[in-house]
Amino acid sequence: MFTGIVQGTAEVIACRRHEGFMQLELKLPAGRADALEAGASIAVNGTCLTVTSFQNCNVCFDLIDTTLESTNLGELKPGGRVNFERAARIGDEIGGHLMSGHILCCARISRIESTEHNHHIHFEIPKAAAPYLLPKGFVGLNGCSLTLAEVDSEHGEFSISLIPETLSQTTFGSLQPGSRVNLEVDPQTQAIVDTVNLYMAQRG
């Protein structure tokens, strides 16, 4: 499990591509590479990946076809950067909200409004996520636990507002309109919405 509090960004060292498969190698910051072990989980742009091997600060992961199809990890290139979070431990402070690292879909940035003190990012609402995006609700975007600022169903957009600390610790400051971002909906919201919809369907 993860908290959605991104611990920093990691450099993409290599993307070894094969048919429907990719071996990803990242370089973690020195202070975040302690106690690594094969089989451990790390959220990369919000996607729960399993460590297959590591040496010093360099960590490798295997990405299968379903991961590449449902996330933006297949778009990575050497020299780029990704958000990361090591798996939460029992007793850790949960500063965001519990996240599984299971990406539902990607959301595309439609526009960005940035001023001296404010940074608002607007996204197109993906059809798969539409029932679960509620004003002031939680959402995971590229691994960040964020509160939805607005949900404009009429125009098919939702937005988030980012503080300077989030911009400095993540890749959000470098994203542009058209960029695709991994989206994980709040599991409690999803469970409630799906249960209500199932109940209503059974009631006719």
GUGUPA-443679 format. One record per residue (C-alpha): residue number from 0; residue in three letters; x, y, z. Coordinates in nm, 3 decimals, decimal comma. Example, Ala and Ser with C-alpha at 12.3 -4.5 7.8 and 13.67 -1.06 7.14 Angstrom:
+-----+---------+---------+---------+---------+
: num : residuo :       X :       Y :       Z :
+-----+---------+---------+---------+---------+
:   0 :     Ala :   1,230 :  -0,450 :   0,780 :
:   1 :     Ser :   1,367 :  -0,106 :   0,714 :
+-----+---------+---------+---------+---------+
***
This chain:
+-----+---------+---------+---------+---------+
: num : residuo :       X :       Y :       Z :
+-----+---------+---------+---------+---------+
:   0 :     Met :   0,000 :   0,000 :   0,000 :
:   1 :     Phe :   0,099 :   0,362 :  -0,054 :
:   2 :     Thr :  -0,002 :   0,697 :   0,093 :
:   3 :     Gly :   0,008 :   0,917 :  -0,217 :
:   4 :     Ile :   0,278 :   1,135 :  -0,061 :
:   5 :     Val :   0,544 :   1,131 :  -0,333 :
:   6 :     Gln :   0,894 :   1,101 :  -0,188 :
:   7 :     Gly :   1,067 :   1,268 :  -0,483 :
:   8 :     Thr :   1,156 :   1,206 :  -0,844 :
:   9 :     Ala :   1,380 :   0,938 :  -0,993 :
:  10 :     Glu :   1,579 :   0,953 :  -1,316 :
:  11 :     Val :   1,497 :   0,711 :  -1,595 :
:  12 :     Ile :   1,824 :   0,532 :  -1,680 :
:  13 :     Ala :   1,702 :   0,277 :  -1,934 :
:  14 :     Cys :   1,388 :   0,148 :  -2,105 :
:  15 :     Arg :   1,470 :  -0,190 :  -2,259 :
:  16 :     Arg :   1,175 :  -0,260 :  -2,486 :
:  17 :     His :   1,055 :  -0,594 :  -2,618 :
:  18 :     Glu :   0,728 :  -0,707 :  -2,772 :
:  19 :     Gly :   0,463 :  -0,628 :  -2,511 :
:  20 :     Phe :   0,727 :  -0,600 :  -2,239 :
:  21 :     Met :   0,970 :  -0,342 :  -2,101 :
:  22 :     Gln :   1,252 :  -0,353 :  -1,847 :
:  23 :     Leu :   1,268 :  -0,019 :  -1,667 :
:  24 :     Glu :   1,574 :   0,103 :  -1,479 :
:  25 :     Leu :   1,555 :   0,403 :  -1,246 :
:  26 :     Lys :   1,806 :   0,586 :  -1,030 :
:  27 :     Leu :   1,664 :   0,675 :  -0,689 :
:  28 :     Pro :   1,800 :   0,960 :  -0,477 :
:  29 :     Ala :   2,070 :   0,830 :  -0,242 :
:  30 :     Gly :   1,863 :   0,893 :   0,070 :
:  31 :     Arg :   1,573 :   0,685 :  -0,065 :
:  32 :     Ala :   1,764 :   0,374 :  -0,177 :
:  33 :     Asp :   1,825 :   0,216 :   0,164 :
:  34 :     Ala :   1,703 :  -0,134 :   0,257 :
:  35 :     Leu :   1,609 :  -0,224 :  -0,100 :
:  36 :     Glu :   1,535 :  -0,587 :  -0,176 :
:  37 :     Ala :   1,409 :  -0,790 :  -0,470 :
:  38 :     Gly :   1,032 :  -0,831 :  -0,454 :
:  39 :     Ala :   0,974 :  -0,499 :  -0,279 :
:  40 :     Ser :   0,706 :  -0,265 :  -0,413 :
:  41 :     Ile :   0,767 :   0,091 :  -0,532 :
:  42 :     Ala :   0,504 :   0,319 :  -0,685 :
:  43 :     Val :   0,637 :   0,471 :  -1,008 :
:  44 :     Asn :   0,410 :   0,748 :  -1,135 :
:  45 :     Gly :   0,156 :   0,587 :  -0,904 :
:  46 :     Thr :   0,193 :   0,239 :  -1,056 :
:  47 :     Cys :   0,284 :  -0,037 :  -0,812 :
:  48 :     Leu :   0,594 :  -0,209 :  -0,953 :
:  49 :     Thr :   0,801 :  -0,495 :  -0,815 :
:  50 :     Val :   1,176 :  -0,458 :  -0,777 :
:  51 :     Thr :   1,346 :  -0,731 :  -0,984 :
:  52 :     Ser :   1,708 :  -0,628 :  -0,918 :
:  53 :     Phe :   1,909 :  -0,335 :  -0,785 :
:  54 :     Gln :   2,263 :  -0,208 :  -0,746 :
:  55 :     Asn :   2,336 :   0,089 :  -0,524 :
:  56 :     Cys :   2,072 :   0,349 :  -0,622 :
:  57 :     Asn :   1,976 :   0,186 :  -0,951 :
:  58 :     Val :   1,658 :  -0,021 :  -0,944 :
:  59 :     Cys :   1,507 :  -0,241 :  -1,217 :
:  60 :     Phe :   1,146 :  -0,340 :  -1,282 :
:  61 :     Asp :   0,965 :  -0,561 :  -1,537 :
:  62 :     Leu :   0,656 :  -0,409 :  -1,704 :
:  63 :     Ile :   0,414 :  -0,643 :  -1,882 :
:  64 :     Asp :   0,171 :  -0,557 :  -2,160 :
:  65 :     Thr :  -0,129 :  -0,474 :  -1,938 :
:  66 :     Thr :   0,079 :  -0,225 :  -1,738 :
:  67 :     Leu :   0,209 :  -0,062 :  -2,054 :
:  68 :     Glu :  -0,144 :  -0,037 :  -2,198 :
:  69 :     Ser :  -0,313 :   0,115 :  -1,894 :
:  70 :     Thr :  -0,043 :   0,359 :  -1,777 :
:  71 :     Asn :   0,194 :   0,622 :  -1,915 :
:  72 :     Leu :   0,507 :   0,421 :  -1,829 :
:  73 :     Gly :   0,544 :   0,303 :  -2,189 :
:  74 :     Glu :   0,606 :   0,666 :  -2,289 :
:  75 :     Leu :   0,914 :   0,702 :  -2,068 :
:  76 :     Lys :   1,254 :   0,776 :  -2,217 :
:  77 :     Pro :   1,606 :   0,771 :  -2,069 :
:  78 :     Gly :   1,683 :   1,103 :  -1,905 :
:  79 :     Gly :   1,323 :   1,165 :  -1,805 :
:  80 :     Arg :   1,196 :   1,170 :  -1,448 :
:  81 :     Val :   0,914 :   0,995 :  -1,264 :
:  82 :     Asn :   0,744 :   1,036 :  -0,928 :
:  83 :     Phe :   0,815 :   0,756 :  -0,681 :
:  84 :     Glu :   0,704 :   0,637 :  -0,339 :
:  85 :     Arg :   0,843 :   0,345 :  -0,142 :
:  86 :     Ala :   0,577 :   0,115 :   0,004 :
:  87 :     Ala :   0,427 :   0,231 :   0,334 :
:  88 :     Arg :   0,522 :   0,053 :   0,655 :
:  89 :     Ile :   0,288 :  -0,019 :   0,945 :
:  90 :     Gly :   0,309 :   0,280 :   1,176 :
:  91 :     Asp :   0,395 :   0,532 :   0,902 :
:  92 :     Glu :   0,201 :   0,857 :   0,899 :
:  93 :     Ile :  -0,073 :   0,854 :   0,633 :
:  94 :     Gly :  -0,054 :   1,211 :   0,509 :
:  95 :     Gly :  -0,253 :   1,149 :   0,191 :
:  96 :     His :  -0,499 :   0,862 :   0,146 :
:  97 :     Leu :  -0,446 :   0,489 :   0,112 :
:  98 :     Met :  -0,361 :   0,393 :  -0,245 :
:  99 :     Ser :  -0,302 :   0,051 :  -0,401 :
: 100 :     Gly :  -0,094 :   0,155 :  -0,701 :
: 101 :     His :  -0,349 :  -0,005 :  -0,936 :
: 102 :     Ile :  -0,403 :   0,248 :  -1,216 :
: 103 :     Leu :  -0,753 :   0,266 :  -1,360 :
: 104 :     Cys :  -0,668 :   0,469 :  -1,669 :
: 105 :     Cys :  -0,485 :   0,779 :  -1,792 :
: 106 :     Ala :  -0,617 :   1,135 :  -1,793 :
: 107 :     Arg :  -0,496 :   1,388 :  -2,050 :
: 108 :     Ile :  -0,412 :   1,746 :  -1,950 :
: 109 :     Ser :  -0,637 :   1,988 :  -2,138 :
: 110 :     Arg :  -0,500 :   2,318 :  -2,004 :
: 111 :     Ile :  -0,283 :   2,468 :  -1,733 :
: 112 :     Glu :  -0,340 :   2,797 :  -1,550 :
: 113 :     Ser :  -0,031 :   2,917 :  -1,366 :
: 114 :     Thr :   0,028 :   3,243 :  -1,181 :
: 115 :     Glu :   0,284 :   3,355 :  -0,923 :
: 116 :     His :   0,108 :   3,179 :  -0,637 :
: 117 :     Asn :  -0,133 :   2,933 :  -0,800 :
: 118 :     His :  -0,103 :   2,637 :  -1,035 :
: 119 :     His :  -0,424 :   2,482 :  -1,168 :
: 120 :     Ile :  -0,420 :   2,179 :  -1,400 :
: 121 :     His :  -0,732 :   2,082 :  -1,593 :
: 122 :     Phe :  -0,784 :   1,731 :  -1,729 :
: 123 :     Glu :  -1,024 :   1,566 :  -1,972 :
: 124 :     Ile :  -1,249 :   1,330 :  -1,776 :
: 125 :     Pro :  -1,178 :   0,969 :  -1,883 :
: 126 :     Lys :  -1,497 :   0,770 :  -1,934 :
: 127 :     Ala :  -1,378 :   0,489 :  -1,706 :
: 128 :     Ala :  -1,319 :   0,729 :  -1,416 :
: 129 :     Ala :  -1,619 :   0,961 :  -1,460 :
: 130 :     Pro :  -1,848 :   0,800 :  -1,197 :
: 131 :     Tyr :  -1,581 :   0,826 :  -0,927 :
: 132 :     Leu :  -1,465 :   1,187 :  -0,970 :
: 133 :     Leu :  -1,653 :   1,399 :  -0,717 :
: 134 :     Pro :  -1,591 :   1,763 :  -0,614 :
: 135 :     Lys :  -1,354 :   1,773 :  -0,313 :
: 136 :     Gly :  -1,303 :   1,398 :  -0,343 :
: 137 :     Phe :  -0,967 :   1,223 :  -0,354 :
: 138 :     Val :  -0,781 :   1,110 :  -0,664 :
: 139 :     Gly :  -0,435 :   0,970 :  -0,728 :
: 140 :     Leu :  -0,252 :   1,135 :  -1,019 :
: 141 :     Asn :   0,095 :   1,009 :  -1,112 :
: 142 :     Gly :   0,115 :   0,879 :  -0,757 :
: 143 :     Cys :   0,013 :   1,201 :  -0,579 :
: 144 :     Ser :  -0,282 :   1,202 :  -0,342 :
: 145 :     Leu :  -0,477 :   1,510 :  -0,448 :
: 146 :     Thr :  -0,812 :   1,674 :  -0,380 :
: 147 :     Leu :  -1,032 :   1,746 :  -0,679 :
: 148 :     Ala :  -1,085 :   2,121 :  -0,699 :
: 149 :     Glu :  -1,364 :   2,113 :  -0,957 :
: 150 :     Val :  -1,550 :   1,854 :  -1,161 :
: 151 :     Asp :  -1,724 :   2,001 :  -1,465 :
: 152 :     Ser :  -1,921 :   1,713 :  -1,613 :
: 153 :     Glu :  -2,092 :   1,941 :  -1,867 :
: 154 :     His :  -1,759 :   2,028 :  -2,029 :
: 155 :     Gly :  -1,592 :   1,695 :  -1,949 :
: 156 :     Glu :  -1,315 :   1,837 :  -1,729 :
: 157 :     Phe :  -1,184 :   1,808 :  -1,376 :
: 158 :     Ser :  -0,912 :   2,015 :  -1,213 :
: 159 :     Ile :  -0,660 :   2,013 :  -0,931 :
: 160 :     Ser :  -0,472 :   2,294 :  -0,759 :
: 161 :     Leu :  -0,110 :   2,242 :  -0,659 :
: 162 :     Ile :   0,093 :   2,411 :  -0,387 :
: 163 :     Pro :   0,459 :   2,505 :  -0,449 :
: 164 :     Glu :   0,581 :   2,214 :  -0,230 :
: 165 :     Thr :   0,404 :   1,961 :  -0,454 :
: 166 :     Leu :   0,545 :   2,124 :  -0,767 :
: 167 :     Ser :   0,899 :   2,114 :  -0,624 :
: 168 :     Gln :   0,881 :   1,747 :  -0,516 :
: 169 :     Thr :   0,711 :   1,602 :  -0,825 :
: 170 :     Thr :   0,712 :   1,612 :  -1,204 :
: 171 :     Phe :   0,389 :   1,815 :  -1,223 :
: 172 :     Gly :   0,575 :   2,141 :  -1,286 :
: 173 :     Ser :   0,719 :   2,005 :  -1,612 :
: 174 :     Leu :   0,396 :   1,863 :  -1,757 :
: 175 :     Gln :   0,232 :   2,031 :  -2,055 :
: 176 :     Pro :  -0,115 :   2,027 :  -2,216 :
: 177 :     Gly :  -0,153 :   1,693 :  -2,390 :
: 178 :     Ser :   0,051 :   1,502 :  -2,130 :
: 179 :     Arg :  -0,108 :   1,182 :  -2,003 :
: 180 :     Val :  -0,118 :   1,123 :  -1,628 :
: 181 :     Asn :  -0,186 :   0,795 :  -1,447 :
: 182 :     Leu :  -0,514 :   0,803 :  -1,254 :
: 183 :     Glu :  -0,618 :   0,594 :  -0,954 :
: 184 :     Val :  -0,959 :   0,660 :  -0,805 :
: 185 :     Asp :  -1,022 :   0,654 :  -0,431 :
: 186 :     Pro :  -1,110 :   0,289 :  -0,354 :
: 187 :     Gln :  -1,371 :   0,381 :  -0,093 :
: 188 :     Thr :  -1,548 :   0,611 :  -0,338 :
: 189 :     Gln :  -1,533 :   0,342 :  -0,605 :
: 190 :     Ala :  -1,677 :   0,079 :  -0,372 :
: 191 :     Ile :  -1,966 :   0,305 :  -0,265 :
: 192 :     Val :  -2,052 :   0,415 :  -0,619 :
: 193 :     Asp :  -2,037 :   0,059 :  -0,756 :
: 194 :     Thr :  -2,248 :  -0,075 :  -0,469 :
: 195 :     Val :  -2,515 :   0,193 :  -0,514 :
: 196 :     Asn :  -2,523 :   0,139 :  -0,892 :
: 197 :     Leu :  -2,555 :  -0,238 :  -0,846 :
: 198 :     Tyr :  -2,836 :  -0,190 :  -0,593 :
: 199 :     Met :  -3,022 :   0,049 :  -0,822 :
: 200 :     Ala :  -2,983 :  -0,186 :  -1,118 :
: 201 :     Gln :  -3,123 :  -0,475 :  -0,913 :
: 202 :     Arg :  -3,416 :  -0,256 :  -0,809 :
: 203 :     Gly :  -3,487 :  -0,185 :  -1,175 :
+-----+---------+---------+---------+---------+
***
